[in-house]
Amino acid sequence: MRYVLMIAALAALGACGRGVPEGARVVVAGDSVMAWNRIDGQSVADVLSARLGQSVGDVSLPLAQVAGGRGALNIPNQLRGVTADWIVLNGGANDLGVGCDCTDCDAVVDGLIGPDGQTGAIPALVKALRAKGSRVVWADYYTSPRYAGTACTGPYQTMEDRLYRMAAADDGISVVDMEDVLTPDQTDLFDADRLHPSPAGSKRIGNLIADQIPALAQP
């Protein structure tokens, strides 16, 4: 029961402020990394909105998965019916958390994104967004203090390598590595759970992503 209540609380927290303003040219989707700090107006989408000087949609939710999850806890479902010039998203951590332990993740990773970066749930989602005319910025995960130095970093490195192969095949896809701005030794950039970004961490992520959207960025 405690686990169920925790899920409900996270979902309620993540739902605060979700939505896509009319005419939004940028929409953020994904999991708790994107949704974190939303209740305080300091999420990644909030940072992007301030940096770009315009409204930014946000449909991200904690616990969301790429290949699993129901309703808005499935990231492709978050983007159903959404059209925007730029889609910013992440995902895969919760799929790995549900589908494998850190030493036996090959099948789950392959289901998310294949070795050539062209097969799996992530490329299928990105290709569908590109077919609608959206440019895509995929935010690759950082290593959090909770998992630094453990076997759990292995599957994420494999995913990162494959994400860059995916992006190399289409100049409408960009991959940003959140570890370029968040490293596990910078504890002030992480929340008390040593997993999610603090407001300062979300700000760094938002600014990193904004640099990939030069056509809309403010001088």
C-alpha positions as CSV (number, residue, x, y, z in Angstrom):
1,M,0.0,0.0,0.0
2,R,2.8,2.4,0.8
3,Y,4.3,1.8,-2.7
4,V,0.9,2.5,-4.3
5,L,0.5,5.7,-2.3
6,M,4.0,6.8,-3.3
7,I,3.2,6.3,-7.0
8,A,0.0,8.3,-6.6
9,A,1.8,11.1,-4.8
10,L,4.5,11.3,-7.5
11,A,1.9,11.3,-10.2
12,A,0.0,14.1,-8.5
13,L,3.1,16.1,-8.0
14,G,4.1,15.6,-11.7
15,A,0.7,16.6,-12.9
16,C,0.9,20.1,-11.5
17,G,1.2,22.6,-14.3
18,R,1.3,20.0,-17.1
19,G,-0.1,21.1,-20.5
20,V,0.6,22.6,-23.9
21,P,-0.2,26.2,-24.3
22,E,-1.9,27.1,-27.6
23,G,0.8,27.9,-30.2
24,A,3.7,26.5,-28.2
25,R,6.6,25.9,-30.5
26,V,8.5,23.8,-27.9
27,V,7.1,20.9,-25.9
28,V,8.9,18.9,-23.2
29,A,8.0,15.2,-22.6
30,G,9.6,12.4,-20.6
31,D,10.0,11.2,-17.1
32,S,10.8,12.6,-13.7
33,V,14.1,14.2,-14.7
34,M,12.0,16.6,-16.9
35,A,9.1,16.9,-14.4
36,W,11.2,17.5,-11.3
37,N,10.9,21.0,-9.6
38,R,7.8,21.8,-11.6
39,I,5.8,22.5,-8.5
40,D,8.2,25.3,-7.7
41,G,8.2,26.6,-11.2
42,Q,11.8,25.5,-11.8
43,S,11.5,22.5,-14.0
44,V,13.4,22.0,-17.3
45,A,10.4,23.4,-19.2
46,D,10.3,26.4,-16.9
47,V,13.9,27.1,-17.6
48,L,13.4,26.7,-21.3
49,S,10.5,29.1,-21.2
50,A,12.5,31.8,-19.5
51,R,15.5,31.3,-21.7
52,L,13.6,31.2,-25.0
53,G,11.2,34.0,-24.0
54,Q,8.0,32.1,-24.9
55,S,5.6,29.5,-23.6
56,V,6.9,26.0,-23.5
57,G,4.5,23.0,-23.3
58,D,5.3,20.3,-20.7
59,V,3.7,16.8,-20.7
60,S,6.4,15.0,-18.7
61,L,5.5,12.8,-15.7
62,P,7.4,10.9,-13.0
63,L,7.5,7.1,-13.6
64,A,6.9,7.5,-17.3
65,Q,8.3,4.8,-19.6
66,V,9.1,4.7,-23.3
67,A,8.0,1.1,-24.1
68,G,5.8,0.5,-21.0
69,G,3.4,2.5,-18.8
70,R,-0.2,3.3,-19.3
71,G,-1.9,6.5,-20.3
72,A,0.4,9.5,-19.8
73,L,2.9,7.3,-18.0
74,N,3.8,6.1,-21.5
75,I,6.0,8.8,-23.2
76,P,4.7,8.2,-26.8
77,N,1.1,8.7,-25.3
78,Q,2.2,12.0,-23.8
79,L,2.9,13.2,-27.3
80,R,-0.2,11.9,-29.0
81,G,-1.9,14.7,-30.8
82,V,1.0,17.1,-30.0
83,T,2.5,19.1,-32.8
84,A,5.4,21.5,-32.2
85,D,8.5,22.8,-34.0
86,W,10.7,21.3,-31.3
87,I,10.1,18.3,-29.0
88,V,12.5,17.9,-26.1
89,L,12.4,14.5,-24.3
90,N,14.1,11.8,-22.4
91,G,13.3,8.3,-21.3
92,G,14.3,4.8,-20.7
93,A,15.3,4.8,-17.0
94,N,12.0,3.5,-15.8
95,D,11.9,0.9,-18.5
96,L,15.2,-0.4,-17.2
97,G,14.1,-0.2,-13.6
98,V,11.0,-2.3,-14.3
99,G,12.5,-4.6,-16.9
100,C,15.9,-5.7,-15.6
101,D,18.6,-5.4,-12.9
102,C,21.8,-3.7,-13.7
103,T,23.7,-6.8,-14.8
104,D,21.1,-8.3,-17.2
105,C,19.7,-5.5,-19.3
106,D,20.8,-6.4,-22.8
107,A,17.3,-7.4,-24.0
108,V,15.6,-4.3,-22.4
109,V,18.2,-2.0,-23.9
110,D,17.8,-3.6,-27.3
111,G,14.1,-3.1,-27.1
112,L,14.6,0.6,-26.3
113,I,17.2,1.2,-29.0
114,G,19.1,-1.3,-31.2
115,P,22.9,-1.4,-31.8
116,D,22.6,0.6,-35.0
117,G,20.4,3.3,-33.3
118,Q,17.6,2.7,-35.9
119,T,15.4,0.0,-34.2
120,G,13.5,-0.1,-31.0
121,A,11.0,2.0,-29.1
122,I,13.1,5.2,-28.9
123,P,13.9,5.4,-32.7
124,A,10.2,4.5,-33.5
125,L,9.0,7.4,-31.3
126,V,11.6,9.9,-32.7
127,K,10.8,8.9,-36.3
128,A,7.1,9.4,-35.7
129,L,7.8,12.9,-34.3
130,R,10.1,13.7,-37.3
131,A,7.4,12.6,-39.7
132,K,5.1,15.3,-38.2
133,G,7.8,17.9,-38.9
134,S,9.2,18.3,-35.4
135,R,12.8,18.7,-34.6
136,V,13.8,16.5,-31.7
137,V,16.2,17.1,-28.8
138,W,16.9,13.9,-26.8
139,A,18.4,14.5,-23.4
140,D,20.7,11.6,-22.5
141,Y,20.9,10.7,-18.7
142,Y,23.5,11.9,-16.3
143,T,25.1,9.6,-13.6
144,S,23.5,10.4,-10.3
145,P,25.3,10.2,-7.0
146,R,23.1,7.3,-6.0
147,Y,24.4,5.1,-8.8
148,A,27.9,6.5,-9.5
149,G,30.5,3.8,-9.5
150,T,28.0,0.9,-9.8
151,A,27.2,-1.6,-12.5
152,C,24.1,0.4,-13.3
153,T,26.1,2.8,-15.4
154,G,26.8,0.2,-18.0
155,P,23.3,0.0,-19.7
156,Y,23.1,3.8,-19.8
157,Q,26.5,4.0,-21.6
158,T,25.3,1.5,-24.1
159,M,22.1,3.6,-24.6
160,E,24.1,6.7,-25.0
161,D,26.3,5.3,-27.7
162,R,23.2,4.1,-29.6
163,L,21.4,7.4,-29.2
164,Y,24.3,9.2,-30.9
165,R,24.1,6.7,-33.8
166,M,20.4,7.5,-34.1
167,A,21.1,11.2,-34.3
168,A,23.9,10.8,-36.8
169,A,21.4,9.5,-39.3
170,D,19.1,12.6,-39.2
171,D,20.2,16.2,-38.8
172,G,16.8,17.0,-37.3
173,I,17.7,15.0,-34.2
174,S,20.0,16.3,-31.5
175,V,21.3,14.4,-28.5
176,V,22.5,16.4,-25.5
177,D,24.4,14.6,-22.7
178,M,23.1,15.9,-19.4
179,E,26.4,14.6,-17.8
180,D,28.1,17.5,-19.5
181,V,26.5,19.8,-16.9
182,L,25.7,17.4,-14.0
183,T,28.3,15.2,-12.5
184,P,27.8,13.0,-9.4
185,D,30.4,14.9,-7.4
186,Q,28.4,18.2,-7.7
187,T,26.0,17.4,-4.9
188,D,24.3,20.8,-4.9
189,L,22.9,20.0,-8.4
190,F,20.9,17.0,-7.0
191,D,17.9,16.7,-4.8
192,A,18.0,15.1,-1.4
193,D,17.2,11.7,-3.0
194,R,20.6,11.9,-4.8
195,L,18.9,11.0,-8.0
196,H,16.8,13.9,-9.4
197,P,18.1,17.3,-10.2
198,S,17.9,20.2,-7.7
199,P,16.5,23.5,-9.1
200,A,20.1,24.4,-9.9
201,G,20.5,21.1,-11.7
202,S,17.3,21.6,-13.7
203,K,18.5,25.1,-14.7
204,R,21.7,23.6,-16.1
205,I,19.8,21.0,-18.0
206,G,17.4,23.6,-19.4
207,N,20.2,25.9,-20.5
208,L,22.0,22.9,-22.1
209,I,18.9,22.1,-24.2
210,A,18.2,25.8,-25.0
211,D,21.6,25.9,-26.7
212,Q,20.3,23.3,-29.2
213,I,17.4,25.6,-30.2
214,P,19.2,28.6,-31.6
215,A,16.4,29.8,-33.8
216,L,14.2,30.6,-30.7
217,A,16.9,31.5,-28.2
218,Q,17.0,35.0,-26.9
219,P,20.3,36.9,-27.4
